Amino acid sequence: MAKTDPFADEDDIVSGINVTPLVDVCLVLVIIFMVTAPMLSEPVIKVELPRAHTKEGEEKEKITITLGKDGRMALDYKEFKTYEAMEADLKDKLLMSESKLVILKADQDARHGKLVELMAHAKDAGAQSLTIATERKK
């Protein structure tokens, strides 16, 4: 009587991993990131930029100061109540920046005196060049 091997008839041994569920999960994650990414780049203070005939600037490392029409200020994505509170962060960012470029985004209804004051403070903090952001006229 011959001994029979119980595993001899199994020709369909699973030797791979099914990657279809992994690909499905990855695609869902990519879609979620694509939908949420624009929301994360929203500025702290919504401003309506004045319109002007301008050309697109070249992409450089930049520091953005935003001034709202109600006088609120933000440095990149952090809001500050007064310039004195923002001064230390601005100096730190300018020390780490190679271009030392500061872009001022001021609402078209913001007070001009406040904008000029911000420009002077940015120069005192170490900014080498200042740019006022505008929207392109259509």
Secondary structure, DSSP 8 states (H G I E B T S, - for coil): -----TTTT------S---HHHHHHHHHHHHHHHHHHHHHT--SS-----EE---------EEEEEE-TTS-EEETTEEESSHHHHHHHHHHHHHH-SS-EEEEEE-TTS-HHHHHHHHHHHHHHT-SEEEE--EE--
